[in-house]
Amino acid sequence: MSFVRLAALPAKEIFDGRIRGHYVHGERTTVGEVLLAAHTVLPMHSHPHEQVTYVIEGRFEFTVGDETTVLEPGMVATIPGGVLHGGTTLTACRVLDVFAPVREDYRT
């Protein structure tokens, strides 16, 4: 598939459906458009994948390692593999997540 509309792909539900992602997978990366409900707590966690999160809509109080900020549209969080991260959405959010290597666990 060279071209795809992310919203047309089946959703991967995370945290009882409060987070819904539509993901496409390349050979070495995963890209997802992710919708998060307002006031969703994303527990602190880590994974081996490098992650870049770009906020399209909403506000998200987010922690990466020992740094915390409120992400707003146009802001990016860069998360090295193995680093603890998490936070709480202050409003409903729409973000673009990019992972390397591929998130095999996000394939539907």
Chimera marker file (.cmm) of the C-alpha trace (Angstrom):
<marker_set name="trace">
<marker id="1" x="0.000" y="0.000" z="0.000" r="1" g="1" b="0" radius="0.5"/>
<marker id="2" x="1.688" y="3.201" z="-1.115" r="1" g="1" b="0" radius="0.5"/>
<marker id="3" x="-1.227" y="5.495" z="-0.245" r="1" g="1" b="0" radius="0.5"/>
<marker id="4" x="-3.680" y="5.176" z="2.599" r="1" g="1" b="0" radius="0.5"/>
<marker id="5" x="-6.140" y="7.313" z="4.525" r="1" g="1" b="0" radius="0.5"/>
<marker id="6" x="-5.299" y="6.569" z="8.174" r="1" g="1" b="0" radius="0.5"/>
<marker id="7" x="-8.882" y="7.086" z="9.411" r="1" g="1" b="0" radius="0.5"/>
<marker id="8" x="-10.046" y="4.399" z="6.960" r="1" g="1" b="0" radius="0.5"/>
<marker id="9" x="-7.877" y="1.743" z="8.622" r="1" g="1" b="0" radius="0.5"/>
<marker id="10" x="-9.255" y="-0.355" z="11.502" r="1" g="1" b="0" radius="0.5"/>
<marker id="11" x="-8.731" y="1.310" z="14.874" r="1" g="1" b="0" radius="0.5"/>
<marker id="12" x="-6.488" y="-0.162" z="17.556" r="1" g="1" b="0" radius="0.5"/>
<marker id="13" x="-8.118" y="0.546" z="20.928" r="1" g="1" b="0" radius="0.5"/>
<marker id="14" x="-5.866" y="1.216" z="23.904" r="1" g="1" b="0" radius="0.5"/>
<marker id="15" x="-6.888" y="1.804" z="27.548" r="1" g="1" b="0" radius="0.5"/>
<marker id="16" x="-10.492" y="0.580" z="27.148" r="1" g="1" b="0" radius="0.5"/>
<marker id="17" x="-11.077" y="2.614" z="24.005" r="1" g="1" b="0" radius="0.5"/>
<marker id="18" x="-10.162" y="5.990" z="25.525" r="1" g="1" b="0" radius="0.5"/>
<marker id="19" x="-7.267" y="5.999" z="23.065" r="1" g="1" b="0" radius="0.5"/>
<marker id="20" x="-7.931" y="4.930" z="19.463" r="1" g="1" b="0" radius="0.5"/>
<marker id="21" x="-5.188" y="4.788" z="16.870" r="1" g="1" b="0" radius="0.5"/>
<marker id="22" x="-5.208" y="4.169" z="13.150" r="1" g="1" b="0" radius="0.5"/>
<marker id="23" x="-1.753" y="2.867" z="12.233" r="1" g="1" b="0" radius="0.5"/>
<marker id="24" x="0.154" y="2.133" z="9.052" r="1" g="1" b="0" radius="0.5"/>
<marker id="25" x="3.393" y="0.175" z="9.095" r="1" g="1" b="0" radius="0.5"/>
<marker id="26" x="6.409" y="0.513" z="6.852" r="1" g="1" b="0" radius="0.5"/>
<marker id="27" x="9.469" y="-1.673" z="6.842" r="1" g="1" b="0" radius="0.5"/>
<marker id="28" x="11.099" y="0.209" z="9.749" r="1" g="1" b="0" radius="0.5"/>
<marker id="29" x="8.464" y="2.641" z="11.105" r="1" g="1" b="0" radius="0.5"/>
<marker id="30" x="4.899" y="2.827" z="12.342" r="1" g="1" b="0" radius="0.5"/>
<marker id="31" x="2.813" y="5.992" z="11.875" r="1" g="1" b="0" radius="0.5"/>
<marker id="32" x="-0.521" y="6.545" z="13.558" r="1" g="1" b="0" radius="0.5"/>
<marker id="33" x="-3.241" y="9.139" z="13.859" r="1" g="1" b="0" radius="0.5"/>
<marker id="34" x="-4.357" y="8.812" z="17.468" r="1" g="1" b="0" radius="0.5"/>
<marker id="35" x="-7.502" y="10.162" z="19.132" r="1" g="1" b="0" radius="0.5"/>
<marker id="36" x="-7.465" y="10.545" z="22.916" r="1" g="1" b="0" radius="0.5"/>
<marker id="37" x="-10.540" y="11.359" z="24.987" r="1" g="1" b="0" radius="0.5"/>
<marker id="38" x="-10.432" y="14.337" z="27.356" r="1" g="1" b="0" radius="0.5"/>
<marker id="39" x="-9.040" y="13.625" z="30.836" r="1" g="1" b="0" radius="0.5"/>
<marker id="40" x="-7.429" y="10.346" z="29.799" r="1" g="1" b="0" radius="0.5"/>
<marker id="41" x="-4.528" y="9.275" z="31.985" r="1" g="1" b="0" radius="0.5"/>
<marker id="42" x="-1.725" y="7.656" z="30.040" r="1" g="1" b="0" radius="0.5"/>
<marker id="43" x="0.252" y="5.877" z="32.779" r="1" g="1" b="0" radius="0.5"/>
<marker id="44" x="4.013" y="6.298" z="32.850" r="1" g="1" b="0" radius="0.5"/>
<marker id="45" x="5.491" y="3.560" z="30.685" r="1" g="1" b="0" radius="0.5"/>
<marker id="46" x="8.378" y="2.815" z="28.367" r="1" g="1" b="0" radius="0.5"/>
<marker id="47" x="8.987" y="0.717" z="25.290" r="1" g="1" b="0" radius="0.5"/>
<marker id="48" x="12.074" y="0.007" z="23.204" r="1" g="1" b="0" radius="0.5"/>
<marker id="49" x="10.749" y="2.093" z="20.293" r="1" g="1" b="0" radius="0.5"/>
<marker id="50" x="11.822" y="5.667" z="19.634" r="1" g="1" b="0" radius="0.5"/>
<marker id="51" x="8.639" y="7.776" z="19.460" r="1" g="1" b="0" radius="0.5"/>
<marker id="52" x="7.821" y="11.209" z="18.074" r="1" g="1" b="0" radius="0.5"/>
<marker id="53" x="4.404" y="12.665" z="18.928" r="1" g="1" b="0" radius="0.5"/>
<marker id="54" x="3.063" y="15.697" z="17.050" r="1" g="1" b="0" radius="0.5"/>
<marker id="55" x="-0.049" y="17.392" z="18.482" r="1" g="1" b="0" radius="0.5"/>
<marker id="56" x="-2.628" y="18.298" z="15.844" r="1" g="1" b="0" radius="0.5"/>
<marker id="57" x="-5.517" y="19.235" z="18.179" r="1" g="1" b="0" radius="0.5"/>
<marker id="58" x="-6.001" y="19.559" z="21.932" r="1" g="1" b="0" radius="0.5"/>
<marker id="59" x="-3.880" y="20.030" z="25.041" r="1" g="1" b="0" radius="0.5"/>
<marker id="60" x="-1.950" y="17.250" z="26.756" r="1" g="1" b="0" radius="0.5"/>
<marker id="61" x="0.115" y="17.508" z="29.949" r="1" g="1" b="0" radius="0.5"/>
<marker id="62" x="2.990" y="15.194" z="29.113" r="1" g="1" b="0" radius="0.5"/>
<marker id="63" x="6.108" y="13.948" z="30.861" r="1" g="1" b="0" radius="0.5"/>
<marker id="64" x="9.196" y="12.506" z="29.181" r="1" g="1" b="0" radius="0.5"/>
<marker id="65" x="11.828" y="11.376" z="31.680" r="1" g="1" b="0" radius="0.5"/>
<marker id="66" x="12.040" y="14.217" z="34.221" r="1" g="1" b="0" radius="0.5"/>
<marker id="67" x="10.593" y="16.940" z="31.927" r="1" g="1" b="0" radius="0.5"/>
<marker id="68" x="6.900" y="17.926" z="31.954" r="1" g="1" b="0" radius="0.5"/>
<marker id="69" x="5.065" y="20.409" z="29.751" r="1" g="1" b="0" radius="0.5"/>
<marker id="70" x="1.648" y="21.069" z="28.266" r="1" g="1" b="0" radius="0.5"/>
<marker id="71" x="1.681" y="20.053" z="24.626" r="1" g="1" b="0" radius="0.5"/>
<marker id="72" x="-0.487" y="22.172" z="22.330" r="1" g="1" b="0" radius="0.5"/>
<marker id="73" x="-1.126" y="22.090" z="18.562" r="1" g="1" b="0" radius="0.5"/>
<marker id="74" x="2.103" y="22.330" z="16.607" r="1" g="1" b="0" radius="0.5"/>
<marker id="75" x="4.282" y="20.978" z="19.426" r="1" g="1" b="0" radius="0.5"/>
<marker id="76" x="6.341" y="17.794" z="19.247" r="1" g="1" b="0" radius="0.5"/>
<marker id="77" x="7.522" y="15.412" z="21.965" r="1" g="1" b="0" radius="0.5"/>
<marker id="78" x="10.564" y="13.272" z="21.181" r="1" g="1" b="0" radius="0.5"/>
<marker id="79" x="10.847" y="10.143" z="23.285" r="1" g="1" b="0" radius="0.5"/>
<marker id="80" x="13.952" y="7.959" z="23.114" r="1" g="1" b="0" radius="0.5"/>
<marker id="81" x="13.460" y="4.216" z="23.380" r="1" g="1" b="0" radius="0.5"/>
<marker id="82" x="13.414" y="2.947" z="26.970" r="1" g="1" b="0" radius="0.5"/>
<marker id="83" x="12.546" y="6.341" z="28.541" r="1" g="1" b="0" radius="0.5"/>
<marker id="84" x="9.545" y="6.600" z="30.877" r="1" g="1" b="0" radius="0.5"/>
<marker id="85" x="6.751" y="8.835" z="29.562" r="1" g="1" b="0" radius="0.5"/>
<marker id="86" x="3.055" y="9.478" z="30.125" r="1" g="1" b="0" radius="0.5"/>
<marker id="87" x="0.560" y="12.157" z="31.032" r="1" g="1" b="0" radius="0.5"/>
<marker id="88" x="-3.036" y="13.348" z="31.088" r="1" g="1" b="0" radius="0.5"/>
<marker id="89" x="-5.080" y="14.889" z="28.312" r="1" g="1" b="0" radius="0.5"/>
<marker id="90" x="-6.561" y="18.230" z="29.360" r="1" g="1" b="0" radius="0.5"/>
<marker id="91" x="-8.944" y="18.181" z="26.382" r="1" g="1" b="0" radius="0.5"/>
<marker id="92" x="-9.722" y="15.686" z="23.658" r="1" g="1" b="0" radius="0.5"/>
<marker id="93" x="-6.598" y="15.361" z="21.510" r="1" g="1" b="0" radius="0.5"/>
<marker id="94" x="-5.614" y="14.263" z="18.040" r="1" g="1" b="0" radius="0.5"/>
<marker id="95" x="-1.923" y="13.447" z="17.594" r="1" g="1" b="0" radius="0.5"/>
<marker id="96" x="0.353" y="11.897" z="15.037" r="1" g="1" b="0" radius="0.5"/>
<marker id="97" x="2.653" y="9.237" z="16.498" r="1" g="1" b="0" radius="0.5"/>
<marker id="98" x="5.723" y="7.894" z="14.715" r="1" g="1" b="0" radius="0.5"/>
<marker id="99" x="7.605" y="4.870" z="16.069" r="1" g="1" b="0" radius="0.5"/>
<marker id="100" x="10.849" y="3.195" z="15.059" r="1" g="1" b="0" radius="0.5"/>
<marker id="101" x="11.278" y="0.314" z="14.791" r="1" g="1" b="0" radius="0.5"/>
<marker id="102" x="7.832" y="-0.940" z="13.755" r="1" g="1" b="0" radius="0.5"/>
<marker id="103" x="5.265" y="-1.461" z="16.536" r="1" g="1" b="0" radius="0.5"/>
<marker id="104" x="4.350" y="-5.068" z="15.775" r="1" g="1" b="0" radius="0.5"/>
<marker id="105" x="1.953" y="-4.978" z="18.744" r="1" g="1" b="0" radius="0.5"/>
<marker id="106" x="-0.078" y="-2.237" z="16.969" r="1" g="1" b="0" radius="0.5"/>
<marker id="107" x="-0.847" y="-4.292" z="13.882" r="1" g="1" b="0" radius="0.5"/>
<marker id="108" x="-4.567" y="-5.094" z="13.690" r="1" g="1" b="0" radius="0.5"/>
<link id1="1" id2="2" r="1" g="1" b="0" radius="0.2"/>
<link id1="2" id2="3" r="1" g="1" b="0" radius="0.2"/>
<link id1="3" id2="4" r="1" g="1" b="0" radius="0.2"/>
<link id1="4" id2="5" r="1" g="1" b="0" radius="0.2"/>
<link id1="5" id2="6" r="1" g="1" b="0" radius="0.2"/>
<link id1="6" id2="7" r="1" g="1" b="0" radius="0.2"/>
<link id1="7" id2="8" r="1" g="1" b="0" radius="0.2"/>
<link id1="8" id2="9" r="1" g="1" b="0" radius="0.2"/>
<link id1="9" id2="10" r="1" g="1" b="0" radius="0.2"/>
<link id1="10" id2="11" r="1" g="1" b="0" radius="0.2"/>
<link id1="11" id2="12" r="1" g="1" b="0" radius="0.2"/>
<link id1="12" id2="13" r="1" g="1" b="0" radius="0.2"/>
<link id1="13" id2="14" r="1" g="1" b="0" radius="0.2"/>
<link id1="14" id2="15" r="1" g="1" b="0" radius="0.2"/>
<link id1="15" id2="16" r="1" g="1" b="0" radius="0.2"/>
<link id1="16" id2="17" r="1" g="1" b="0" radius="0.2"/>
<link id1="17" id2="18" r="1" g="1" b="0" radius="0.2"/>
<link id1="18" id2="19" r="1" g="1" b="0" radius="0.2"/>
<link id1="19" id2="20" r="1" g="1" b="0" radius="0.2"/>
<link id1="20" id2="21" r="1" g="1" b="0" radius="0.2"/>
<link id1="21" id2="22" r="1" g="1" b="0" radius="0.2"/>
<link id1="22" id2="23" r="1" g="1" b="0" radius="0.2"/>
<link id1="23" id2="24" r="1" g="1" b="0" radius="0.2"/>
<link id1="24" id2="25" r="1" g="1" b="0" radius="0.2"/>
<link id1="25" id2="26" r="1" g="1" b="0" radius="0.2"/>
<link id1="26" id2="27" r="1" g="1" b="0" radius="0.2"/>
<link id1="27" id2="28" r="1" g="1" b="0" radius="0.2"/>
<link id1="28" id2="29" r="1" g="1" b="0" radius="0.2"/>
<link id1="29" id2="30" r="1" g="1" b="0" radius="0.2"/>
<link id1="30" id2="31" r="1" g="1" b="0" radius="0.2"/>
<link id1="31" id2="32" r="1" g="1" b="0" radius="0.2"/>
<link id1="32" id2="33" r="1" g="1" b="0" radius="0.2"/>
<link id1="33" id2="34" r="1" g="1" b="0" radius="0.2"/>
<link id1="34" id2="35" r="1" g="1" b="0" radius="0.2"/>
<link id1="35" id2="36" r="1" g="1" b="0" radius="0.2"/>
<link id1="36" id2="37" r="1" g="1" b="0" radius="0.2"/>
<link id1="37" id2="38" r="1" g="1" b="0" radius="0.2"/>
<link id1="38" id2="39" r="1" g="1" b="0" radius="0.2"/>
<link id1="39" id2="40" r="1" g="1" b="0" radius="0.2"/>
<link id1="40" id2="41" r="1" g="1" b="0" radius="0.2"/>
<link id1="41" id2="42" r="1" g="1" b="0" radius="0.2"/>
<link id1="42" id2="43" r="1" g="1" b="0" radius="0.2"/>
<link id1="43" id2="44" r="1" g="1" b="0" radius="0.2"/>
<link id1="44" id2="45" r="1" g="1" b="0" radius="0.2"/>
<link id1="45" id2="46" r="1" g="1" b="0" radius="0.2"/>
<link id1="46" id2="47" r="1" g="1" b="0" radius="0.2"/>
<link id1="47" id2="48" r="1" g="1" b="0" radius="0.2"/>
<link id1="48" id2="49" r="1" g="1" b="0" radius="0.2"/>
<link id1="49" id2="50" r="1" g="1" b="0" radius="0.2"/>
<link id1="50" id2="51" r="1" g="1" b="0" radius="0.2"/>
<link id1="51" id2="52" r="1" g="1" b="0" radius="0.2"/>
<link id1="52" id2="53" r="1" g="1" b="0" radius="0.2"/>
<link id1="53" id2="54" r="1" g="1" b="0" radius="0.2"/>
<link id1="54" id2="55" r="1" g="1" b="0" radius="0.2"/>
<link id1="55" id2="56" r="1" g="1" b="0" radius="0.2"/>
<link id1="56" id2="57" r="1" g="1" b="0" radius="0.2"/>
<link id1="57" id2="58" r="1" g="1" b="0" radius="0.2"/>
<link id1="58" id2="59" r="1" g="1" b="0" radius="0.2"/>
<link id1="59" id2="60" r="1" g="1" b="0" radius="0.2"/>
<link id1="60" id2="61" r="1" g="1" b="0" radius="0.2"/>
<link id1="61" id2="62" r="1" g="1" b="0" radius="0.2"/>
<link id1="62" id2="63" r="1" g="1" b="0" radius="0.2"/>
<link id1="63" id2="64" r="1" g="1" b="0" radius="0.2"/>
<link id1="64" id2="65" r="1" g="1" b="0" radius="0.2"/>
<link id1="65" id2="66" r="1" g="1" b="0" radius="0.2"/>
<link id1="66" id2="67" r="1" g="1" b="0" radius="0.2"/>
<link id1="67" id2="68" r="1" g="1" b="0" radius="0.2"/>
<link id1="68" id2="69" r="1" g="1" b="0" radius="0.2"/>
<link id1="69" id2="70" r="1" g="1" b="0" radius="0.2"/>
<link id1="70" id2="71" r="1" g="1" b="0" radius="0.2"/>
<link id1="71" id2="72" r="1" g="1" b="0" radius="0.2"/>
<link id1="72" id2="73" r="1" g="1" b="0" radius="0.2"/>
<link id1="73" id2="74" r="1" g="1" b="0" radius="0.2"/>
<link id1="74" id2="75" r="1" g="1" b="0" radius="0.2"/>
<link id1="75" id2="76" r="1" g="1" b="0" radius="0.2"/>
<link id1="76" id2="77" r="1" g="1" b="0" radius="0.2"/>
<link id1="77" id2="78" r="1" g="1" b="0" radius="0.2"/>
<link id1="78" id2="79" r="1" g="1" b="0" radius="0.2"/>
<link id1="79" id2="80" r="1" g="1" b="0" radius="0.2"/>
<link id1="80" id2="81" r="1" g="1" b="0" radius="0.2"/>
<link id1="81" id2="82" r="1" g="1" b="0" radius="0.2"/>
<link id1="82" id2="83" r="1" g="1" b="0" radius="0.2"/>
<link id1="83" id2="84" r="1" g="1" b="0" radius="0.2"/>
<link id1="84" id2="85" r="1" g="1" b="0" radius="0.2"/>
<link id1="85" id2="86" r="1" g="1" b="0" radius="0.2"/>
<link id1="86" id2="87" r="1" g="1" b="0" radius="0.2"/>
<link id1="87" id2="88" r="1" g="1" b="0" radius="0.2"/>
<link id1="88" id2="89" r="1" g="1" b="0" radius="0.2"/>
<link id1="89" id2="90" r="1" g="1" b="0" radius="0.2"/>
<link id1="90" id2="91" r="1" g="1" b="0" radius="0.2"/>
<link id1="91" id2="92" r="1" g="1" b="0" radius="0.2"/>
<link id1="92" id2="93" r="1" g="1" b="0" radius="0.2"/>
<link id1="93" id2="94" r="1" g="1" b="0" radius="0.2"/>
<link id1="94" id2="95" r="1" g="1" b="0" radius="0.2"/>
<link id1="95" id2="96" r="1" g="1" b="0" radius="0.2"/>
<link id1="96" id2="97" r="1" g="1" b="0" radius="0.2"/>
<link id1="97" id2="98" r="1" g="1" b="0" radius="0.2"/>
<link id1="98" id2="99" r="1" g="1" b="0" radius="0.2"/>
<link id1="99" id2="100" r="1" g="1" b="0" radius="0.2"/>
<link id1="100" id2="101" r="1" g="1" b="0" radius="0.2"/>
<link id1="101" id2="102" r="1" g="1" b="0" radius="0.2"/>
<link id1="102" id2="103" r="1" g="1" b="0" radius="0.2"/>
<link id1="103" id2="104" r="1" g="1" b="0" radius="0.2"/>
<link id1="104" id2="105" r="1" g="1" b="0" radius="0.2"/>
<link id1="105" id2="106" r="1" g="1" b="0" radius="0.2"/>
<link id1="106" id2="107" r="1" g="1" b="0" radius="0.2"/>
<link id1="107" id2="108" r="1" g="1" b="0" radius="0.2"/>
</marker_set>
